[in-house]
């Protein structure tokens, strides 16, 4: 089925990142790290057990996020919404590069977004474009953090 922008129900952005998969997973499951690249929820701060609040760079609104890591699957679920109700909308999968024929010190980071039925066209378009930028931020920030960690070792 061919999808037009208005019919898209999911979006994906991915990058090959020159860090080990376990390092990427640890960072991407950490709210402090996520709050440094997630344009819709910058500066995540804990507000309840496992729930964080950040601020959108677009309109200043608050977003509440639960980060649910599944290390055995290389998967991190992000439930997004209000303080009272959050839904699984974003997930990131980290895949070891060696299994894909890349350097064993690299990984593939893939971010998926699911479109809610009531998402306005302009809001969904902003989400898709944001994720294209965010995957570049993730790649750069992970590689910088890995270089810094290696410099201390």
VEXDREN-2710 file (C-alpha; in Angstrom, 1 decimal):
% VEXDREN-2710
k/r/px/py/pz
1/UNK/0.0/0.0/0.0
2/UNK/1.4/3.4/-0.9
3/UNK/1.2/5.9/1.8
4/UNK/0.8/9.7/1.5
5/UNK/2.0/12.0/4.3
6/UNK/-1.5/12.2/5.7
7/UNK/-2.0/8.4/5.7
8/UNK/1.3/7.6/7.4
9/UNK/0.7/5.8/10.7
10/UNK/4.3/5.3/11.7
11/UNK/7.7/6.9/11.0
12/UNK/11.2/5.6/11.4
13/UNK/14.6/7.3/11.5
14/UNK/17.9/5.3/11.9
15/UNK/21.6/5.8/12.1
16/UNK/24.7/3.7/12.3
17/UNK/26.5/4.9/15.5
18/UNK/30.2/4.2/16.2
19/UNK/29.7/3.0/19.8
20/UNK/29.0/-0.4/21.2
21/UNK/25.4/-1.4/21.5
22/UNK/25.5/-1.8/25.3
23/UNK/26.8/1.7/25.7
24/UNK/24.1/3.1/23.4
25/UNK/21.4/1.2/25.3
26/UNK/22.6/2.4/28.7
27/UNK/22.6/6.1/27.5
28/UNK/19.3/5.9/25.6
29/UNK/17.5/4.4/28.6
30/UNK/18.7/7.3/30.9
31/UNK/16.3/10.2/31.3
32/UNK/19.1/12.7/31.7
33/UNK/20.6/11.7/28.3
34/UNK/17.2/11.6/26.6
35/UNK/16.4/15.1/27.9
36/UNK/19.4/16.4/26.0
37/UNK/18.2/15.4/22.5
38/UNK/14.4/14.9/22.6
39/UNK/13.1/18.2/21.1
40/UNK/9.6/17.6/22.4
41/UNK/10.7/16.9/26.0
42/UNK/13.9/18.6/26.8
43/UNK/15.5/18.6/30.2
44/UNK/13.6/15.6/31.6
45/UNK/13.1/15.7/35.4
46/UNK/11.6/13.0/37.6
47/UNK/8.1/13.8/38.8
48/UNK/7.1/10.3/40.0
49/UNK/8.5/6.8/40.1
50/UNK/9.6/6.2/36.5
51/UNK/7.8/9.3/35.1
52/UNK/9.6/12.3/33.9
53/UNK/8.5/15.7/32.7
54/UNK/10.2/17.7/30.0
55/UNK/9.5/20.8/28.0
56/UNK/8.8/21.1/24.3
57/UNK/11.2/23.4/22.4
58/UNK/8.4/24.1/20.0
59/UNK/5.7/25.6/22.2
60/UNK/7.0/25.3/25.8
61/UNK/4.3/22.8/26.7
62/UNK/5.1/20.0/29.2
63/UNK/5.4/16.4/28.1
64/UNK/5.4/13.4/30.5
65/UNK/7.4/10.4/29.6
66/UNK/7.9/6.9/31.0
67/UNK/11.1/5.2/29.8
68/UNK/10.7/1.4/29.8
69/UNK/13.9/-0.4/28.9
70/UNK/13.9/-4.0/27.7
71/UNK/17.7/-4.8/27.7
72/UNK/17.3/-8.5/26.5
73/UNK/15.5/-7.2/23.4
74/UNK/17.6/-4.0/22.8
75/UNK/14.4/-2.1/23.0
76/UNK/13.3/1.0/24.9
77/UNK/9.7/2.0/25.0
78/UNK/8.7/5.6/25.6
79/UNK/5.2/6.2/26.8
80/UNK/4.3/9.8/26.2
81/UNK/1.4/12.0/27.3
82/UNK/0.1/13.8/30.4
83/UNK/0.8/13.3/34.0
84/UNK/-2.3/11.2/34.3
85/UNK/-2.2/9.2/31.0
86/UNK/0.7/8.1/28.8
87/UNK/0.6/5.8/25.8
88/UNK/3.4/3.9/24.0
89/UNK/4.2/6.2/21.1
90/UNK/8.0/6.0/20.6
91/UNK/10.4/3.2/20.7
92/UNK/14.1/2.8/20.0
93/UNK/15.8/-0.4/19.1
94/UNK/19.6/-0.8/19.4
95/UNK/21.1/-3.5/17.3
96/UNK/24.7/-4.7/17.6
97/UNK/26.6/-3.8/14.4
98/UNK/28.5/-7.1/14.2
99/UNK/25.3/-9.0/13.5
100/UNK/24.7/-6.7/10.5
101/UNK/28.2/-6.9/9.1
102/UNK/29.4/-3.6/10.6
103/UNK/32.3/-3.1/13.0
104/UNK/31.7/-4.8/16.3
105/UNK/32.2/-1.4/18.0
106/UNK/29.2/0.0/16.2
107/UNK/25.5/-0.3/16.4
108/UNK/22.3/0.6/14.6
109/UNK/19.9/2.9/16.4
110/UNK/16.4/3.0/15.0
111/UNK/13.7/5.3/16.4
112/UNK/10.0/4.5/15.6
113/UNK/7.1/6.8/16.1
114/UNK/3.4/5.7/16.1
115/UNK/0.8/8.2/15.0
116/UNK/-2.3/8.6/17.2
117/UNK/-5.6/8.6/15.3
118/UNK/-6.3/12.1/16.4
119/UNK/-2.9/13.6/15.5
120/UNK/-3.3/16.7/13.3
121/UNK/-1.4/16.7/10.0
122/UNK/0.9/19.5/11.0
123/UNK/1.6/17.9/14.4
124/UNK/2.4/14.6/12.8
125/UNK/4.6/16.3/10.2
126/UNK/6.5/18.1/12.9
127/UNK/7.0/14.7/14.7
128/UNK/8.5/13.1/11.6
129/UNK/10.8/16.0/10.9
130/UNK/11.9/16.2/14.5
131/UNK/12.8/12.6/14.6
132/UNK/15.0/13.1/11.5
133/UNK/16.9/15.7/13.4
134/UNK/16.9/13.8/16.7
135/UNK/18.5/10.7/15.2
136/UNK/21.4/13.0/14.1
137/UNK/21.6/14.4/17.7
138/UNK/21.5/10.9/19.1
139/UNK/24.4/9.8/16.9
140/UNK/26.5/12.8/17.6
141/UNK/25.9/12.8/21.4
142/UNK/26.5/9.0/21.7
143/UNK/29.7/9.2/19.8
144/UNK/30.9/12.2/21.8
145/UNK/30.0/10.5/25.1
146/UNK/31.8/7.3/24.0
147/UNK/35.0/9.3/23.0
148/UNK/34.9/11.1/26.4
149/UNK/34.5/7.7/28.2
150/UNK/37.4/6.2/26.3
151/UNK/39.6/9.2/27.1
152/UNK/39.1/8.6/30.8
153/UNK/39.8/4.9/30.7
END
